[in-house]
Every structure is written in structure tokens, then in C-alpha cells.
């Protein structure tokens, strides 16, 4: 009889523990955008976060409790982002916020992280330094992007370049930065062309570049415009006339299938592609594919990394208190499929390598017309700009 009572007590305790595990969760808020220009990243973002949550919970959760992802959609404006973030913190009691935070939103929301008494970890914005004790950025910054090209040019000297870019602030900034780097390294930029955004016809620009191509071409043409340019230049074999074609957000994973063979030979810099995971099974890519049904891109990887960073910092701190987690995040090193990633304490920017990958024909068993082949990986210490002296926490 005593044995039976003991067994029942053990069963009751087990059931109670199970109920506690199911009820007491660590909530992480996710700001999501499912309409407008950024909607294309929604599916990858959701699956990236869910991949991380599954991994974290399988490993025991955060401080012994499972993670619960609380997603809320918003329109993508700074005003609605602040409203949604406030609701997540005040009503849903989330311990931190991540998700789809574009540059304009980051500029507004970073300064509110301390006021909300929550951690905001940003996997999407490439905005400049935004210093706040509770705000951290996972995505490579615009300064990092530019510096990665200079490091590549040092390894692969090319004497002359042409540049084609969208006629936007970022297009001009990236073109000017690249031109300065080329000149600093003893090269020259012969032709710079800026195209309307959006643009349905690149014929005039292709003709101008075709007249007397330099040795290298930098293409800073994004999204649908990038696909249009790639397809239209293919009729004239423009890219084949250059020894090197570099892409700046040009032949990225999101548009590569649409570009197809028109992008062959382009060298695109990315912060993640599945090809860097040489070991089988691939830790992130295969886990993501089980959830999404397809391979991840760099956006998905950054979403995943933001959640992993939060979980490791909260476990390190032994609490979800924002001030303690902030301190735990500073200097945190995450072992990832692309190597160690450190959250720099001085400016809360994740240090990370840049991958330069060439677009090649897909293998027969891949089912892809084109794919990536890693050309070189530039470690963070070889290219990353130092923290801004203006950043004061």
C-alpha cells in the first residue's frame, strides 16, 4: 500500500512539473511585417525564430522554462512599432523583443529600450550605431558591409571598375564608399551609373557599360530591379565581359532563383548561406528546412541568431531581468555555423565574418538552376570597423 501511495505521489509530482513546464514560459516578443516591401522576408523570419525556439526548448529552455514566441504584426512604421512593442511588454509581459525591425523603425525604437525596461535585439536593421544599454544589433551594419568589400579588394586586386547603382541614398553611399576604397588601393573607377528606382528598362545603362567595360563591375541594384537588370544584360552578355562582377545586395538568396543563369559568375557577399555548414547534418539549415520546407537565407539565420543570443544571455544571467541580461549579452560569444560570433560590448554590435560566394550552376541532384559556391570567408578581425567613439552607453 505504501509503495502504491509513493507511486501515486511520484506521478502527481511529475504531472505537476509537466503542468508547470507547460504554463510558466519565458515569453519573447516578435515584431513581424506581413505586407508591403518587407513581406517577402516574413516567412523566412518566422521560420528562423521558430527554429531557434525548438532548439532552445529541446536543450532545456531558458532558466528551466520553455520559450514561448509571442508574434504581433505591425505596418512597419516607427509609430506602430512603438505601439506594438509597448503592448508586448505591458500586456503580454515579454522578456525581450526581436523580429522584423527595419532601419526607420530601429532609429525610433532603440532609444525606447531602456524606457520599456526590456531587451531589444535587432536582426534586420543595418542602421548606424544606435547606443542604448538595452539595444543590440545582430545584422551586419552598413559600415561593415562597405568594409568587407575593401577587405575583398585587398585579397583580389582589380585595376579598374564600373559601378551601376540605384539612384537612392544607399545606392550613392555604397557606390561612393566603394569608389573611395578602389582609389585608396591604387585602382580607378571609370564609369558610375545611377538608375531610377524602380526601373523597368536598363537598356540604356547596359549599352553604356558595354561600350568599354572596365575589369570589374559592382552592381548595387536591389530586389525586383536586380532581377530585371540581370535578365536584360544577359541578352548582351554584359557580365561576361568583366573579369569580376561583385554584387552589393544584388544576387542575394531572396532573388537568386528568379535571376537564374543570368547571375552566373556574380560574386555576392552574404553573412550566411547553407554551404558554409560543411558537417552533416547541418545544424541550422536542416533544422530550418524541417519547419519551412526549404533552405534558409541570411535573414532567417539572423532571426535564429537573435533568439539563440537571448537564450544564452538569460541562462548566463540566471534571470530575464533586462539590466542583468544586457550585461550578460555584452561580450557574449555564440558558437554558430559560420564560426564564433561575439556581441561587442562597446557598441552592442555582433561581430561576424563575411562570406563572398560565387553564383554557379546548380548540381543535378539539387534541383536548382543556380547555387552558391564559397569563394572566400573574411573573418571579423580582418575587416570590421572599430566601435564608434560617439557610442556612449
C-alpha positions as CSV (number, residue, x, y, z in Angstrom):
1,X,0.0,0.0,0.0
2,X,2.9,2.4,0.9
3,X,4.5,1.6,-2.5
4,X,1.3,2.4,-4.3
5,X,1.0,5.7,-2.4
6,X,4.6,6.5,-3.2
7,X,4.0,5.7,-6.9
8,X,0.9,8.0,-6.9
9,X,2.8,10.8,-5.2
10,X,5.6,10.5,-7.8
11,X,3.1,10.5,-10.6
12,X,1.4,13.6,-9.1
13,X,4.7,15.4,-8.8
14,X,5.6,14.5,-12.4
15,X,2.2,15.8,-13.6
16,X,2.6,19.0,-11.6
17,X,6.1,19.5,-13.0
18,X,4.7,18.9,-16.5
19,X,1.9,21.4,-15.9
20,X,4.4,24.0,-14.6
21,X,6.6,23.5,-17.7
22,X,3.5,24.0,-19.9
23,X,2.3,27.1,-18.1
24,X,5.3,29.0,-16.9
25,X,7.0,30.2,-20.1
26,X,9.6,32.8,-20.9
27,X,7.9,35.0,-23.5
28,X,9.8,36.6,-26.3
29,X,8.1,39.2,-28.4
30,X,8.5,39.3,-32.2
31,X,7.6,42.3,-34.3
32,X,6.5,41.0,-37.7
33,X,5.6,42.6,-41.0
34,X,3.4,40.6,-43.4
35,X,2.6,43.3,-46.0
36,X,4.4,45.8,-48.2
37,X,8.0,45.5,-49.5
38,X,9.3,43.6,-46.5
39,X,6.6,40.9,-46.7
40,X,8.9,38.7,-48.7
41,X,11.0,38.2,-45.6
42,X,8.1,37.3,-43.3
43,X,8.1,33.5,-43.9
44,X,11.9,33.3,-43.5
45,X,11.8,35.4,-40.4
46,X,9.1,33.3,-38.7
47,X,10.7,30.0,-39.5
48,X,14.1,31.3,-38.3
49,X,12.7,32.3,-35.0
50,X,10.7,29.0,-34.7
51,X,13.9,27.0,-35.5
52,X,15.7,28.7,-32.6
53,X,12.8,28.2,-30.2
54,X,12.7,24.5,-30.9
55,X,16.4,24.2,-30.4
56,X,16.3,26.2,-27.1
57,X,13.4,24.2,-25.7
58,X,15.0,20.9,-26.6
59,X,18.1,22.0,-24.7
60,X,16.0,22.8,-21.6
61,X,14.6,26.2,-22.3
62,X,15.6,29.4,-20.5
63,X,16.3,29.1,-16.8
64,X,14.5,25.8,-16.8
65,X,11.4,27.1,-18.5
66,X,10.2,26.8,-22.1
67,X,10.4,29.7,-24.5
68,X,7.1,31.0,-26.0
69,X,7.2,33.2,-29.0
70,X,4.6,36.0,-29.0
71,X,4.3,37.4,-32.5
72,X,2.5,40.6,-33.4
73,X,2.2,42.1,-36.9
74,X,2.5,45.8,-37.5
75,X,2.6,48.0,-40.5
76,X,6.4,48.6,-40.4
77,X,6.2,52.3,-39.4
78,X,8.1,53.7,-36.3
79,X,4.8,54.7,-34.7
80,X,3.1,51.3,-35.0
81,X,6.4,49.6,-33.9
82,X,6.5,51.6,-30.7
83,X,2.8,50.9,-30.0
84,X,3.2,47.2,-30.7
85,X,6.4,46.9,-28.6
86,X,4.7,48.7,-25.7
87,X,1.8,46.3,-25.9
88,X,4.1,43.3,-26.0
89,X,5.9,44.5,-22.8
90,X,3.0,45.9,-20.8
91,X,0.2,43.4,-21.8
92,X,1.9,40.2,-22.8
93,X,4.8,40.5,-20.4
94,X,7.5,39.6,-22.8
95,X,11.1,39.5,-21.5
96,X,12.6,40.8,-24.8
97,X,11.7,41.8,-28.3
98,X,13.2,40.8,-31.7
99,X,11.8,40.3,-35.2
100,X,11.4,42.5,-38.3
101,X,12.9,45.8,-37.4
102,X,13.9,47.8,-40.5
103,X,16.2,50.8,-40.3
104,X,13.5,53.5,-39.9
105,X,12.0,51.6,-37.0
106,X,15.3,50.9,-35.4
107,X,16.1,54.6,-35.3
108,X,12.9,55.1,-33.3
109,X,12.7,52.0,-31.2
110,X,16.3,51.8,-30.0
111,X,16.0,54.8,-27.8
112,X,12.9,53.3,-26.1
113,X,14.5,50.1,-25.0
114,X,15.5,51.4,-21.6
115,X,12.2,53.2,-21.0
116,X,10.4,49.9,-21.8
117,X,12.8,48.1,-19.4
118,X,13.2,45.3,-22.0
119,X,15.9,44.0,-24.3
120,X,15.5,44.8,-28.0
121,X,17.7,42.6,-30.2
122,X,17.6,43.7,-33.8
123,X,18.2,41.1,-36.6
124,X,17.2,43.2,-39.6
125,X,18.3,46.8,-39.4
126,X,21.6,47.9,-40.9
127,X,21.4,51.4,-39.4
128,X,24.4,53.1,-38.0
129,X,25.3,52.9,-34.3
130,X,22.3,53.3,-32.0
131,X,23.6,53.3,-28.5
132,X,21.3,52.2,-25.7
133,X,22.1,49.9,-22.9
134,X,19.2,47.6,-23.8
135,X,19.5,47.6,-27.6
136,X,21.6,45.1,-29.5
137,X,22.1,44.5,-33.2
138,X,22.7,41.2,-34.9
139,X,22.7,42.2,-38.6
140,X,25.9,43.5,-40.1
141,X,25.9,47.3,-40.2
142,X,26.2,49.4,-43.4
143,X,29.8,50.3,-42.3
144,X,30.6,46.6,-42.0
145,X,29.2,45.9,-45.5
146,X,31.4,48.5,-47.0
147,X,34.5,47.4,-45.1
148,X,34.0,43.8,-46.2
149,X,34.4,44.9,-49.9
150,X,37.7,46.7,-49.2
151,X,39.0,43.5,-47.5
152,X,38.0,41.5,-50.6
153,X,39.7,44.0,-52.9
154,X,42.9,43.7,-50.9
155,X,42.8,40.0,-51.5
156,X,41.7,40.3,-55.1
157,X,43.2,43.4,-56.7
158,X,41.4,44.7,-59.8
159,X,42.8,47.8,-61.5
160,X,39.6,49.3,-62.9
161,X,35.9,49.2,-62.0
162,X,32.5,50.3,-63.3
163,X,29.6,50.8,-60.9
164,X,25.8,50.6,-61.5
165,X,23.6,51.5,-58.6
166,X,20.0,52.5,-57.8
167,X,19.5,56.3,-57.6
168,X,18.8,56.2,-53.9
169,X,20.7,57.5,-50.8
170,X,22.0,54.0,-50.0
171,X,22.9,53.4,-53.7
172,X,25.0,56.6,-53.8
173,X,26.5,56.0,-50.3
174,X,27.6,52.4,-51.2
175,X,28.9,53.5,-54.6
176,X,30.9,56.4,-53.2
177,X,32.4,54.2,-50.4
178,X,33.4,51.5,-52.9
179,X,34.9,54.1,-55.3
180,X,37.0,55.6,-52.4
181,X,38.2,52.1,-51.4
182,X,39.2,51.3,-55.0
183,X,41.2,54.6,-55.3
184,X,42.8,54.0,-51.9
185,X,44.1,50.7,-53.1
186,X,45.5,52.2,-56.3
187,X,42.7,51.4,-58.7
188,X,40.3,53.6,-60.7
189,X,36.6,53.8,-61.2
190,X,35.8,54.5,-64.8
191,X,32.0,54.7,-65.0
192,X,29.3,55.2,-62.4
193,X,25.7,54.9,-63.4
194,X,22.7,55.6,-61.2
195,X,19.3,54.2,-62.3
196,X,15.8,55.2,-61.4
197,X,14.1,53.1,-58.7
198,X,12.1,51.2,-59.6
199,X,13.1,50.7,-63.2
200,X,11.6,48.6,-65.9
201,X,14.2,49.2,-68.6
202,X,18.0,49.1,-68.1
203,X,18.8,49.1,-71.8
204,X,20.4,52.5,-71.9
205,X,22.7,51.6,-69.0
206,X,23.6,48.2,-70.4
207,X,24.6,50.0,-73.6
208,X,26.8,52.5,-71.8
209,X,28.6,49.8,-69.8
210,X,29.0,47.7,-73.0
211,X,31.0,50.3,-74.8
212,X,34.2,50.0,-72.9
213,X,33.9,47.8,-69.9
214,X,36.4,48.1,-67.1
215,X,38.0,45.0,-65.5
216,X,35.4,44.8,-62.7
217,X,31.7,45.7,-62.2
218,X,30.0,46.4,-58.9
219,X,26.2,46.0,-59.1
220,X,24.2,47.8,-56.4
221,X,20.8,47.0,-57.8
222,X,18.2,45.6,-55.4
223,X,15.2,43.3,-55.4
224,X,13.0,43.2,-58.5
225,X,15.2,45.8,-60.2
226,X,18.2,43.5,-59.7
227,X,16.3,40.7,-61.4
228,X,15.3,42.9,-64.3
229,X,18.9,44.2,-64.8
230,X,20.3,40.6,-64.7
231,X,17.8,39.4,-67.3
232,X,18.2,42.3,-69.6
233,X,22.0,42.4,-69.5
234,X,22.0,38.7,-70.4
235,X,20.8,39.5,-73.9
236,X,24.0,41.4,-74.5
237,X,26.4,39.2,-72.5
238,X,27.4,42.2,-70.4
239,X,28.5,40.4,-67.2
240,X,30.7,38.0,-69.3
241,X,32.8,41.0,-70.4
242,X,34.1,41.7,-66.9
243,X,36.8,39.7,-65.1
244,X,35.0,40.2,-61.8
245,X,31.4,41.1,-61.0
246,X,30.6,41.9,-57.4
247,X,27.1,42.2,-56.1
248,X,26.0,44.5,-53.3
249,X,22.6,43.1,-52.2
250,X,22.3,42.1,-55.9
251,X,22.4,38.3,-56.4
252,X,21.2,37.6,-52.8
253,X,19.3,34.4,-51.9
254,X,15.9,36.0,-52.0
255,X,16.1,36.8,-55.7
256,X,18.7,34.3,-57.0
257,X,16.1,31.7,-58.2
258,X,14.4,34.5,-60.3
259,X,17.7,35.6,-61.8
260,X,18.7,32.0,-62.7
261,X,21.6,31.6,-65.1
262,X,21.6,35.4,-65.7
263,X,23.6,35.7,-62.5
264,X,26.2,33.1,-63.2
265,X,29.7,34.3,-62.2
266,X,28.5,37.1,-59.9
267,X,30.3,37.1,-56.5
268,X,27.9,38.1,-53.8
269,X,28.8,38.9,-50.2
270,X,26.5,37.3,-47.6
271,X,26.6,36.7,-43.9
272,X,25.1,33.2,-44.2
273,X,24.5,30.5,-46.8
274,X,23.9,26.8,-46.1
275,X,27.1,25.9,-48.0
276,X,29.2,27.1,-45.0
277,X,27.8,24.2,-42.9
278,X,30.1,21.5,-44.1
279,X,29.2,19.0,-41.5
280,X,26.2,16.7,-42.0
281,X,23.6,17.0,-40.7
282,X,23.7,20.8,-41.0
283,X,22.8,22.2,-37.6
284,X,20.8,25.2,-38.7
285,X,19.9,24.6,-42.3
286,X,18.5,21.1,-41.8
287,X,16.5,22.1,-38.7
288,X,15.1,25.2,-40.6
289,X,14.2,23.0,-43.6
290,X,12.1,20.7,-41.4
291,X,10.0,23.7,-40.3
292,X,9.9,25.7,-43.5
293,X,10.2,23.1,-46.2
294,X,13.1,24.9,-47.9
295,X,16.6,26.1,-47.2
296,X,17.2,29.3,-45.0
297,X,18.7,32.6,-46.1
298,X,20.7,35.1,-44.2
299,X,17.6,36.8,-42.9
300,X,16.4,33.6,-41.4
301,X,19.8,33.0,-39.9
302,X,19.9,36.4,-38.2
303,X,16.5,35.8,-36.7
304,X,17.7,32.5,-35.4
305,X,20.9,34.0,-34.0
306,X,19.0,36.7,-32.2
307,X,16.9,34.1,-30.3
308,X,20.0,32.0,-29.5
309,X,21.8,35.1,-28.2
310,X,18.9,35.9,-25.9
311,X,18.6,32.4,-24.5
312,X,22.3,32.1,-23.8
313,X,22.4,35.5,-22.1
314,X,19.4,34.8,-20.0
315,X,20.7,31.5,-18.9
316,X,24.1,33.1,-18.2
317,X,22.4,35.8,-16.1
318,X,20.1,33.3,-14.4
319,X,17.2,35.8,-14.8
320,X,15.2,37.6,-17.5
321,X,15.7,40.9,-15.8
322,X,16.7,43.4,-18.6
323,X,19.6,45.0,-16.8
324,X,21.2,41.6,-16.0
325,X,20.6,40.3,-19.5
326,X,22.1,43.4,-21.0
327,X,25.3,42.8,-19.1
328,X,25.3,39.1,-20.0
329,X,24.9,39.9,-23.7
330,X,28.0,42.2,-23.6
331,X,30.9,40.1,-24.8
332,X,28.8,37.0,-25.3
333,X,30.3,34.6,-27.8
334,X,28.0,32.4,-29.7
335,X,29.3,29.3,-31.5
336,X,27.5,29.3,-34.8
337,X,27.6,27.5,-38.2
338,X,29.7,30.4,-39.6
339,X,32.1,30.5,-36.6
340,X,32.2,32.3,-33.3
341,X,30.0,35.5,-33.2
342,X,30.8,38.0,-30.4
343,X,28.4,40.7,-29.2
344,X,30.8,43.6,-28.9
345,X,30.4,45.3,-25.5
346,X,31.4,48.8,-26.6
347,X,28.6,49.3,-29.2
348,X,26.3,46.2,-28.9
349,X,27.1,45.1,-32.5
350,X,27.5,41.4,-33.3
351,X,31.0,40.8,-34.8
352,X,30.8,38.3,-37.7
353,X,32.6,37.0,-40.8
354,X,31.5,38.0,-44.3
355,X,31.2,35.3,-47.0
356,X,31.9,36.0,-50.6
357,X,30.2,33.4,-52.7
358,X,30.1,32.9,-56.5
359,X,26.9,32.0,-58.3
360,X,27.5,28.7,-60.1
361,X,25.3,26.2,-61.9
362,X,23.3,24.0,-59.5
363,X,24.2,20.3,-59.2
364,X,21.9,17.8,-60.9
365,X,20.6,16.5,-57.5
366,X,19.9,19.9,-56.0
367,X,17.0,20.8,-58.3
368,X,18.4,24.3,-58.6
369,X,19.4,26.1,-61.8
370,X,22.0,28.1,-59.9
371,X,23.6,27.9,-56.5
372,X,26.4,29.4,-54.4
373,X,30.0,28.3,-54.0
374,X,32.0,29.8,-51.2
375,X,34.9,31.8,-52.7
376,X,36.4,33.2,-49.5
377,X,35.4,33.9,-45.9
378,X,36.7,37.1,-44.4
379,X,36.9,36.9,-40.6
380,X,35.6,39.8,-38.5
381,X,39.1,40.8,-37.3
382,X,40.2,41.4,-40.9
383,X,37.5,43.9,-41.9
384,X,35.3,45.2,-39.0
385,X,35.4,48.9,-38.3
386,X,36.1,49.7,-34.6
387,X,33.3,50.9,-32.4
388,X,32.3,54.5,-32.9
389,X,33.8,56.8,-30.2
390,X,30.4,58.6,-30.2
391,X,28.7,55.5,-28.8
392,X,28.3,56.1,-25.0
393,X,26.1,53.7,-23.1
